[in-house]
Amino acid sequence: MENRFIEKLQGFCALSPVEVLTLAEATSRPKSIAPKTDLIREGDRPGAVFVILDGWACRYKILPNGTRQVLAYLMPGDCCDLHIGLLAEMDHNIQVITPALVATVERKAMDEIMDQHRGVAKAMYIAQLVDEGTMRAWITSMGRRTSTERVAHLMCELYLRARNVGLVFEPELKLPLSQLLLADSLGMTPVHVNRVLKVLRLSGAMTLQRGSLHIVDAAKLVHLAGFDDNYLHRRLRKAA
């Protein structure tokens, strides 16, 4: 079985055969997790590092009035909270969106891997920097992009991230995100998201129907979004 976690890290930094084997062993016993299961909740004591090998998950917070804000999407190859164990408690929730395979790497074991394998440590730190760059892009969208730009930008990001880990069958991506989930991640209502998706469809840039994202005109979608993929740092491996 392919291991997209290892593939993702290899995209950031060359890993030795020993490092690849070490990561494969650390993630060799994943568990099947049902949709809408919380891997960890706000207020819990942080523990192991979760590695998403298959399926999608999200980070989210629940506000006092019961509304939800989705903070990030996690897809195959992503890991959760490399350094969160330094804190006393979680400040957000992580929930599985689809059926998923999740490996659990104990904190001590992950620390030992990073201490003993410089390539793994470098790749993990780069992955965390990319996560932080993605967060900054989301904050920019929420604060300054129009609703159309916001939706288009998220579609560009998810499509590119998914393509990087082999989830895209050009030019389509199976996108298991409901309009409610998208609304909660974009600071919009589901009705508003639906309207914007219609605008993007009529523009000839993209369609999102029955859980499938189809990029009709990539250049047009990128232009509408004002999208620049520099925050995903896909060129790091070539420059290394």
Backbone as CSV, one residue per row, in Angstrom:
resi,resn,N_x,N_y,N_z,CA_x,CA_y,CA_z,C_x,C_y,C_z
1,MET,0.838,-1.197,0.000,0.000,0.000,0.000,0.874,1.249,0.000
2,GLU,0.552,2.194,-0.864,1.330,3.425,-0.912,1.151,4.214,0.380
3,ASN,2.184,4.940,0.731,2.171,5.736,1.950,2.346,7.192,1.542
4,ARG,1.226,7.924,1.502,1.286,9.306,1.017,1.982,10.236,2.011
5,PHE,2.063,9.837,3.260,2.806,10.619,4.231,4.285,10.649,3.850
6,ILE,4.826,9.488,3.546,6.222,9.416,3.132,6.421,10.148,1.807
7,GLU,5.502,9.957,0.876,5.605,10.627,-0.423,5.591,12.142,-0.266
8,LYS,4.754,12.647,0.626,4.682,14.088,0.842,6.002,14.610,1.407
9,LEU,6.550,13.920,2.417,7.806,14.366,3.007,8.947,14.291,1.993
10,GLN,8.935,13.285,1.127,9.959,13.178,0.100,9.864,14.320,-0.915
11,GLY,8.681,14.916,-1.030,8.523,16.068,-1.889,9.190,17.317,-1.343
12,PHE,9.439,17.334,-0.032,10.087,18.475,0.608,11.592,18.280,0.757
13,CYS,12.011,17.024,0.939,13.411,16.762,1.272,13.735,15.315,0.911
14,ALA,14.937,15.086,0.377,15.360,13.723,0.059,15.520,12.916,1.350
15,LEU,14.885,11.751,1.398,14.974,10.871,2.561,15.803,9.647,2.208
16,SER,16.613,9.201,3.144,17.427,8.006,2.922,16.540,6.765,2.988
17,PRO,17.002,5.649,2.429,16.226,4.406,2.538,15.912,4.032,3.982
18,VAL,16.848,4.283,4.894,16.613,3.976,6.315,15.505,4.866,6.864
19,GLU,15.504,6.129,6.500,14.469,7.051,6.971,13.102,6.659,6.437
20,VAL,13.054,6.233,5.181,11.790,5.775,4.602,11.273,4.553,5.352
21,LEU,12.148,3.598,5.632,11.747,2.398,6.359,11.287,2.734,7.779
22,THR,11.961,3.676,8.413,11.587,4.081,9.765,10.194,4.680,9.789
23,LEU,9.896,5.551,8.832,8.561,6.161,8.754,7.503,5.120,8.406
24,ALA,7.856,4.196,7.516,6.901,3.149,7.136,6.534,2.294,8.343
25,GLU,7.523,1.963,9.163,7.270,1.158,10.363,6.432,1.944,11.373
26,ALA,6.733,3.222,11.541,6.013,4.039,12.522,4.541,4.198,12.170
27,THR,4.219,4.106,10.872,2.831,4.308,10.427,2.210,3.028,9.874
28,SER,2.749,1.876,10.263,2.345,0.600,9.656,1.091,-0.014,10.268
29,ARG,0.579,0.581,11.339,-0.596,0.000,11.989,-1.718,1.033,12.115
30,PRO,-2.213,1.522,10.994,-3.284,2.534,11.048,-4.607,1.915,11.460
31,LYS,-5.493,2.763,11.931,-6.837,2.327,12.305,-7.856,2.955,11.367
32,SER,-8.920,2.213,11.110,-10.025,2.746,10.308,-10.898,3.616,11.204
33,ILE,-11.168,4.832,10.753,-11.953,5.783,11.533,-13.209,6.167,10.743
34,ALA,-14.346,6.139,11.425,-15.618,6.465,10.779,-15.764,7.970,10.596
35,PRO,-16.529,8.386,9.572,-16.769,9.819,9.368,-17.388,10.474,10.607
36,LYS,-17.080,11.760,10.770,-17.600,12.599,11.849,-17.092,12.172,13.233
37,THR,-15.983,11.425,13.248,-15.351,11.058,14.508,-14.292,12.091,14.855
38,ASP,-14.301,12.590,16.064,-13.267,13.507,16.525,-12.031,12.710,16.932
39,LEU,-10.896,13.013,16.324,-9.642,12.390,16.733,-9.180,12.950,18.074
40,ILE,-9.431,14.226,18.265,-9.093,14.893,19.519,-9.964,16.136,19.627
41,ARG,-10.273,16.542,20.867,-11.198,17.654,21.074,-10.531,18.785,21.848
42,GLU,-11.080,19.960,21.645,-10.595,21.128,22.377,-10.677,20.862,23.881
43,GLY,-9.586,21.173,24.580,-9.521,20.932,26.015,-8.839,19.634,26.380
44,ASP,-8.725,18.691,25.394,-8.027,17.436,25.678,-6.528,17.676,25.856
45,ARG,-5.905,16.789,26.593,-4.453,16.823,26.719,-3.843,16.286,25.431
46,PRO,-2.988,17.055,24.754,-2.365,16.568,23.518,-1.542,15.318,23.778
47,GLY,-1.545,14.417,22.812,-0.796,13.186,22.974,-0.036,12.827,21.722
48,ALA,-0.450,11.765,21.059,0.262,11.249,19.897,0.076,12.159,18.675
49,VAL,0.943,11.919,17.682,0.822,12.594,16.401,-0.058,11.730,15.493
50,PHE,-1.097,12.322,14.918,-1.977,11.603,13.998,-1.486,11.808,12.569
51,VAL,-1.414,10.723,11.815,-0.998,10.777,10.416,-2.155,10.266,9.559
52,ILE,-2.639,11.114,8.656,-3.749,10.744,7.775,-3.178,9.997,6.569
53,LEU,-3.437,8.710,6.482,-2.952,7.913,5.362,-3.982,7.811,4.249
54,ASP,-5.250,7.897,4.617,-6.314,7.867,3.609,-7.522,8.594,4.193
55,GLY,-8.273,9.280,3.325,-9.439,10.014,3.777,-9.130,11.477,4.081
56,TRP,-10.179,12.211,4.453,-10.065,13.644,4.737,-10.492,13.935,6.163
57,ALA,-9.905,14.977,6.729,-10.265,15.437,8.080,-10.229,16.960,8.078
58,CYS,-10.621,17.553,9.194,-10.553,19.015,9.294,-10.264,19.427,10.727
59,ARG,-9.682,20.600,10.859,-9.563,21.272,12.146,-10.740,22.223,12.269
60,TYR,-11.300,22.356,13.466,-12.428,23.276,13.617,-12.557,23.737,15.062
61,LYS,-13.282,24.839,15.230,-13.632,25.345,16.553,-15.144,25.561,16.601
62,ILE,-15.716,25.360,17.769,-17.118,25.656,18.000,-17.212,26.918,18.848
63,LEU,-17.955,27.899,18.359,-18.115,29.151,19.083,-19.176,28.999,20.172
64,PRO,-19.216,29.918,21.146,-20.207,29.823,22.223,-21.648,29.770,21.734
65,ASN,-21.928,30.376,20.567,-23.299,30.357,20.043,-23.608,29.089,19.250
66,GLY,-22.651,28.158,19.208,-22.882,26.883,18.544,-22.444,26.822,17.100
67,THR,-22.044,27.949,16.516,-21.575,27.927,15.132,-20.172,27.349,15.059
68,ARG,-19.825,26.878,13.867,-18.542,26.211,13.668,-17.680,26.983,12.675
69,GLN,-16.396,27.058,12.949,-15.438,27.594,11.996,-14.433,26.508,11.666
70,VAL,-14.388,26.105,10.399,-13.378,25.149,9.943,-12.086,25.914,9.702
71,LEU,-10.995,25.429,10.280,-9.719,26.136,10.257,-8.749,25.593,9.219
72,ALA,-8.909,24.338,8.833,-8.003,23.731,7.861,-8.566,22.383,7.436
73,TYR,-8.180,21.966,6.230,-8.521,20.628,5.767,-7.254,19.778,5.741
74,LEU,-7.403,18.531,6.169,-6.306,17.573,6.163,-6.647,16.466,5.186
75,MET,-5.703,16.124,4.336,-5.918,15.071,3.345,-4.804,14.041,3.451
76,PRO,-4.870,12.949,2.702,-3.844,11.919,2.821,-2.431,12.488,2.712
77,GLY,-1.578,12.087,3.642,-0.212,12.587,3.681,0.020,13.608,4.774
78,ASP,-1.055,14.189,5.296,-0.917,15.218,6.323,-0.800,14.586,7.710
79,CYS,-0.072,15.275,8.593,-0.016,14.858,9.986,-0.466,16.018,10.864
80,CYS,-0.878,15.698,12.061,-1.502,16.687,12.937,-0.609,17.010,14.123
81,ASP,-0.309,18.282,14.270,0.185,18.821,15.542,1.512,18.237,15.998
82,LEU,2.540,18.529,15.211,3.875,18.053,15.525,4.342,18.544,16.897
83,HIS,4.052,19.796,17.207,4.559,20.378,18.451,3.459,20.716,19.456
84,ILE,2.227,20.309,19.197,1.133,20.674,20.094,1.316,20.047,21.471
85,GLY,2.120,18.978,21.549,2.356,18.315,22.828,3.051,19.195,23.843
86,LEU,3.632,20.304,23.366,4.270,21.236,24.294,3.239,22.036,25.085
87,LEU,1.981,22.034,24.620,0.932,22.801,25.283,0.186,21.929,26.288
88,ALA,-0.511,22.593,27.211,-1.234,21.862,28.252,-2.507,21.214,27.727
89,GLU,-3.151,21.857,26.743,-4.405,21.305,26.223,-4.646,21.774,24.797
90,MET,-5.484,21.033,24.079,-5.825,21.381,22.701,-6.674,22.654,22.677
91,ASP,-6.425,23.494,21.666,-7.225,24.708,21.517,-8.180,24.634,20.341
92,HIS,-8.293,23.419,19.737,-9.251,23.210,18.644,-9.532,21.714,18.541
93,ASN,-10.470,21.369,17.669,-10.848,19.979,17.453,-10.324,19.498,16.094
94,ILE,-10.130,18.189,15.980,-9.795,17.577,14.694,-10.796,16.455,14.445
95,GLN,-11.497,16.532,13.320,-12.550,15.552,13.018,-12.343,14.947,11.641
96,VAL,-12.606,13.637,11.554,-12.558,12.931,10.275,-13.827,13.253,9.481
97,ILE,-13.668,13.598,8.215,-14.800,13.952,7.348,-15.317,12.730,6.599
98,THR,-14.409,11.895,6.109,-14.745,10.705,5.339,-14.220,9.471,6.077
99,PRO,-14.588,8.267,5.638,-13.898,7.097,6.181,-12.395,7.284,5.996
100,ALA,-11.621,6.999,7.014,-10.196,7.336,6.972,-9.349,6.251,7.594
101,LEU,-8.090,6.209,7.157,-7.061,5.393,7.805,-6.113,6.354,8.499
102,VAL,-5.994,6.223,9.802,-5.183,7.155,10.585,-4.176,6.368,11.411
103,ALA,-2.904,6.696,11.213,-1.853,6.090,12.030,-1.569,6.985,13.231
104,THR,-1.296,6.384,14.353,-0.981,7.108,15.579,0.474,6.840,15.958
105,VAL,1.261,7.911,15.992,2.671,7.791,16.358,2.857,8.455,17.714
106,GLU,3.260,7.686,18.703,3.421,8.235,20.043,4.437,9.375,20.033
107,ARG,4.191,10.335,20.888,5.024,11.542,20.911,6.509,11.205,21.104
108,LYS,6.802,10.311,22.034,8.195,9.945,22.289,8.830,9.315,21.068
109,ALA,8.073,8.452,20.385,8.595,7.793,19.191,8.872,8.807,18.087
110,MET,7.967,9.778,17.885,8.179,10.797,16.869,9.389,11.655,17.204
111,ASP,9.546,12.010,18.479,10.704,12.803,18.890,12.003,12.046,18.608
112,GLU,12.005,10.748,18.872,13.207,9.943,18.634,13.518,9.849,17.140
113,ILE,12.481,9.695,16.332,12.690,9.639,14.876,13.322,10.929,14.371
114,MET,12.809,12.054,14.830,13.325,13.335,14.370,14.726,13.611,14.920
115,ASP,15.007,13.133,16.133,16.341,13.303,16.704,17.386,12.483,15.956
116,GLN,16.979,11.303,15.512,17.928,10.373,14.910,18.031,10.496,13.397
117,HIS,17.034,11.130,12.772,17.002,11.190,11.309,16.812,12.633,10.856
118,ARG,17.923,13.233,10.437,17.917,14.648,10.097,16.983,14.955,8.914
119,GLY,16.935,14.053,7.945,16.081,14.278,6.777,14.612,14.327,7.153
120,VAL,14.198,13.431,8.030,12.808,13.424,8.487,12.497,14.719,9.234
121,ALA,13.402,15.123,10.112,13.175,16.348,10.882,13.024,17.551,9.957
122,LYS,13.901,17.657,8.954,13.830,18.782,8.022,12.509,18.773,7.256
123,ALA,12.121,17.599,6.750,10.878,17.507,5.986,9.662,17.826,6.847
124,MET,9.661,17.368,8.096,8.540,17.644,8.999,8.442,19.125,9.325
125,TYR,9.579,19.777,9.523,9.557,21.207,9.809,9.058,21.992,8.594
126,ILE,9.470,21.581,7.398,8.983,22.249,6.194,7.476,22.065,6.064
127,ALA,7.001,20.845,6.344,5.556,20.588,6.282,4.803,21.504,7.236
128,GLN,5.361,21.715,8.421,4.706,22.597,9.374,4.714,24.044,8.883
129,LEU,5.807,24.477,8.253,5.870,25.826,7.703,4.844,26.013,6.587
130,VAL,4.635,24.966,5.781,3.613,25.034,4.732,2.229,25.156,5.358
131,ASP,1.978,24.417,6.429,0.696,24.533,7.141,0.479,25.962,7.635
132,GLU,1.536,26.567,8.161,1.417,27.935,8.658,1.188,28.920,7.506
133,GLY,1.851,28.674,6.366,1.609,29.508,5.196,0.186,29.393,4.704
134,THR,-0.354,28.169,4.762,-1.742,27.947,4.360,-2.691,28.695,5.285
135,MET,-2.394,28.694,6.573,-3.221,29.436,7.525,-3.215,30.932,7.199
136,ARG,-2.047,31.464,6.843,-1.975,32.883,6.489,-2.793,33.184,5.241
137,ALA,-2.775,32.256,4.289,-3.575,32.447,3.072,-5.067,32.453,3.406
138,TRP,-5.485,31.591,4.330,-6.895,31.560,4.742,-7.279,32.852,5.460
139,ILE,-6.402,33.350,6.318,-6.695,34.602,7.017,-6.842,35.747,6.021
140,THR,-5.967,35.760,5.011,-6.054,36.783,3.978,-7.381,36.695,3.231
141,SER,-7.785,35.466,2.918,-9.069,35.287,2.231,-10.228,35.815,3.059
142,MET,-10.239,35.456,4.340,-11.342,35.869,5.205,-11.386,37.379,5.382
143,GLY,-10.210,38.002,5.378,-10.167,39.433,5.648,-10.300,40.324,4.436
144,ARG,-9.779,39.883,3.273,-9.671,40.811,2.153,-10.218,40.319,0.816
145,ARG,-10.401,39.022,0.628,-10.890,38.558,-0.661,-12.410,38.631,-0.715
146,THR,-12.926,38.890,-1.902,-14.375,38.865,-2.091,-14.857,37.424,-1.972
147,SER,-16.169,37.241,-1.881,-16.708,35.885,-1.741,-16.339,35.014,-2.940
148,THR,-16.371,35.575,-4.149,-16.000,34.803,-5.339,-14.525,34.454,-5.316
149,GLU,-13.684,35.412,-4.964,-12.250,35.163,-4.859,-11.964,34.118,-3.790
150,ARG,-12.690,34.194,-2.693,-12.476,33.286,-1.564,-12.752,31.843,-1.958
151,VAL,-13.897,31.618,-2.611,-14.248,30.250,-3.031,-13.263,29.765,-4.082
152,ALA,-12.970,30.601,-5.065,-12.050,30.207,-6.133,-10.667,29.880,-5.575
153,HIS,-10.220,30.669,-4.612,-8.895,30.449,-4.021,-8.845,29.111,-3.284
154,LEU,-9.877,28.797,-2.526,-9.909,27.527,-1.811,-9.924,26.351,-2.786
155,MET,-10.678,26.476,-3.871,-10.719,25.395,-4.860,-9.348,25.181,-5.496
156,CYS,-8.655,26.281,-5.816,-7.302,26.170,-6.375,-6.378,25.460,-5.392
157,GLU,-6.452,25.867,-4.127,-5.572,25.285,-3.109,-5.823,23.791,-2.928
158,LEU,-7.085,23.414,-2.747,-7.401,22.012,-2.504,-7.042,21.150,-3.707
159,TYR,-7.301,21.674,-4.907,-6.979,20.927,-6.121,-5.469,20.693,-6.219
160,LEU,-4.691,21.747,-5.982,-3.244,21.630,-6.098,-2.673,20.716,-5.019
161,ARG,-3.132,20.872,-3.789,-2.662,19.996,-2.704,-2.995,18.538,-2.999
162,ALA,-4.204,18.293,-3.494,-4.616,16.923,-3.795,-3.801,16.359,-4.959
163,ARG,-3.527,17.180,-5.949,-2.728,16.714,-7.082,-1.319,16.338,-6.643
164,ASN,-0.786,17.097,-5.687,0.567,16.831,-5.197,0.690,15.464,-4.532
165,VAL,-0.413,14.922,-4.009,-0.363,13.609,-3.354,-1.104,12.542,-4.157
166,GLY,-1.358,12.831,-5.427,-1.897,11.818,-6.329,-3.375,11.534,-6.208
167,LEU,-4.156,12.509,-5.741,-5.599,12.295,-5.591,-6.404,12.801,-6.776
168,VAL,-5.744,13.454,-7.715,-6.457,14.087,-8.830,-6.377,13.205,-10.066
169,PHE,-7.514,13.044,-10.720,-7.567,12.410,-12.028,-7.943,13.510,-13.010
170,GLU,-6.899,14.110,-13.624,-7.056,15.329,-14.418,-8.275,15.258,-15.328
171,PRO,-9.062,16.348,-15.389,-8.961,17.555,-14.558,-9.944,17.543,-13.381
172,GLU,-10.244,16.360,-12.833,-11.242,16.269,-11.773,-10.638,15.829,-10.442
173,LEU,-11.265,16.282,-9.373,-10.907,15.891,-8.021,-12.176,15.513,-7.288
174,LYS,-12.175,14.330,-6.678,-13.284,13.958,-5.814,-13.157,14.751,-4.534
175,LEU,-14.084,15.675,-4.323,-14.007,16.615,-3.206,-15.138,16.312,-2.231
176,PRO,-14.857,15.597,-1.142,-15.916,15.126,-0.236,-16.335,16.172,0.790
177,LEU,-16.549,17.399,0.332,-16.885,18.496,1.232,-18.273,19.024,0.888
178,SER,-19.178,18.975,1.847,-20.526,19.501,1.627,-20.481,21.020,1.548
179,GLN,-21.570,21.604,1.024,-21.630,23.064,0.978,-21.675,23.652,2.386
180,LEU,-22.198,22.899,3.340,-22.179,23.363,4.728,-20.748,23.440,5.253
181,LEU,-19.944,22.411,4.961,-18.539,22.427,5.376,-17.791,23.567,4.711
182,LEU,-18.022,23.742,3.418,-17.371,24.841,2.708,-17.775,26.184,3.304
183,ALA,-19.048,26.326,3.615,-19.522,27.574,4.221,-18.831,27.830,5.547
184,ASP,-18.675,26.788,6.352,-18.041,26.940,7.656,-16.548,27.257,7.543
185,SER,-15.941,26.908,6.421,-14.523,27.223,6.242,-14.311,28.574,5.569
186,LEU,-15.341,29.090,4.911,-15.219,30.335,4.154,-15.886,31.532,4.830
187,GLY,-16.527,31.307,5.983,-17.213,32.402,6.665,-18.430,32.884,5.905
188,MET,-19.131,31.957,5.248,-20.295,32.289,4.435,-21.446,31.373,4.825
189,THR,-22.624,31.648,4.320,-23.744,30.736,4.503,-23.754,29.723,3.364
190,PRO,-24.371,28.557,3.560,-24.463,27.591,2.467,-25.166,28.166,1.235
191,VAL,-26.170,29.013,1.453,-26.882,29.636,0.322,-25.937,30.525,-0.472
192,HIS,-25.119,31.291,0.241,-24.160,32.171,-0.428,-23.116,31.362,-1.192
193,VAL,-22.631,30.281,-0.583,-21.673,29.416,-1.272,-22.277,28.869,-2.556
194,ASN,-23.532,28.447,-2.481,-24.209,27.921,-3.662,-24.271,28.957,-4.775
195,ARG,-24.552,30.200,-4.412,-24.621,31.275,-5.409,-23.265,31.511,-6.061
196,VAL,-22.211,31.514,-5.237,-20.875,31.745,-5.774,-20.450,30.594,-6.688
197,LEU,-20.770,29.361,-6.304,-20.450,28.219,-7.152,-21.155,28.330,-8.498
198,LYS,-22.360,28.866,-8.485,-23.079,29.074,-9.743,-22.378,30.127,-10.591
199,VAL,-21.908,31.199,-9.962,-21.166,32.240,-10.687,-19.914,31.651,-11.329
200,LEU,-19.188,30.835,-10.575,-17.972,30.226,-11.105,-18.276,29.244,-12.237
201,ARG,-19.402,28.548,-12.109,-19.794,27.627,-13.185,-20.157,28.397,-14.452
202,LEU,-20.939,29.461,-14.307,-21.352,30.243,-15.471,-20.177,30.979,-16.109
203,SER,-19.138,31.251,-15.312,-17.956,31.925,-15.856,-17.122,30.997,-16.731
204,GLY,-17.398,29.700,-16.623,-16.631,28.726,-17.393,-15.331,28.319,-16.738
205,ALA,-15.158,28.672,-15.436,-13.901,28.364,-14.743,-13.900,26.968,-14.131
206,MET,-15.021,26.570,-13.484,-15.062,25.298,-12.763,-16.502,24.899,-12.490
207,THR,-16.665,23.629,-12.150,-17.951,23.156,-11.647,-17.688,22.285,-10.425
208,LEU,-18.626,22.301,-9.497,-18.569,21.429,-8.319,-19.932,20.784,-8.185
209,GLN,-20.030,19.522,-8.562,-21.304,18.811,-8.550,-21.103,17.388,-8.059
210,ARG,-22.003,16.951,-7.190,-22.010,15.581,-6.685,-20.630,15.172,-6.145
211,GLY,-20.005,16.091,-5.425,-18.739,15.786,-4.788,-17.555,15.711,-5.716
212,SER,-17.682,16.263,-6.923,-16.587,16.229,-7.878,-16.264,17.644,-8.347
213,LEU,-15.013,18.064,-8.144,-14.547,19.364,-8.614,-13.922,19.189,-9.986
214,HIS,-14.466,19.909,-10.957,-13.966,19.840,-12.335,-13.428,21.214,-12.715
215,ILE,-12.124,21.297,-12.971,-11.508,22.542,-13.410,-11.675,22.644,-14.926
216,VAL,-12.530,23.548,-15.357,-12.806,23.713,-16.787,-11.750,24.592,-17.444
217,ASP,-11.418,25.706,-16.798,-10.428,26.649,-17.323,-9.533,27.067,-16.153
218,ALA,-8.385,26.380,-16.023,-7.500,26.613,-14.883,-6.992,28.050,-14.844
219,ALA,-6.635,28.603,-16.007,-6.110,29.966,-16.047,-7.153,30.968,-15.566
220,LYS,-8.390,30.752,-15.960,-9.467,31.661,-15.544,-9.717,31.546,-14.043
221,LEU,-9.716,30.329,-13.513,-9.951,30.148,-12.081,-8.828,30.798,-11.265
222,VAL,-7.596,30.610,-11.703,-6.452,31.214,-11.014,-6.563,32.737,-11.042
223,HIS,-6.984,33.277,-12.188,-7.138,34.728,-12.312,-8.243,35.245,-11.397
224,LEU,-9.374,34.557,-11.377,-10.482,34.976,-10.514,-10.086,34.947,-9.040
225,ALA,-9.274,33.973,-8.677,-8.868,33.810,-7.276,-7.726,34.739,-6.894
226,GLY,-6.965,35.206,-7.888,-5.721,35.891,-7.578,-4.759,34.927,-6.894
227,PHE,-4.739,33.690,-7.393,-4.041,32.604,-6.708,-2.560,32.558,-7.057
228,ASP,-1.728,32.488,-6.038,-0.288,32.288,-6.182,0.083,31.148,-5.247
229,ASP,0.638,30.079,-5.811,0.888,28.879,-5.002,2.181,28.944,-4.208
230,ASN,2.809,30.130,-4.088,4.100,30.184,-3.412,4.026,29.717,-1.958
231,TYR,2.875,29.893,-1.303,2.775,29.509,0.110,2.758,27.997,0.312
232,LEU,2.549,27.245,-0.761,2.584,25.786,-0.659,3.998,25.241,-0.862
233,HIS,4.911,26.092,-1.295,6.338,25.767,-1.384,6.608,24.459,-2.124
234,ARG,5.960,24.319,-3.262,6.153,23.090,-4.041,7.517,23.051,-4.731
235,ARG,8.202,24.189,-4.809,9.471,24.239,-5.529,10.672,23.928,-4.625
236,LEU,10.437,23.619,-3.357,11.528,23.408,-2.420,12.430,22.239,-2.832
237,ARG,11.816,21.140,-3.256,12.600,19.948,-3.600,13.547,20.236,-4.773
238,LYS,13.036,21.013,-5.763,13.865,21.315,-6.934,15.044,22.207,-6.549
239,ALA,14.811,23.058,-5.547,15.863,23.992,-5.160,16.888,23.352,-4.216
240,ALA,16.508,22.225,-3.620,17.378,21.604,-2.607,18.662,21.033,-3.237
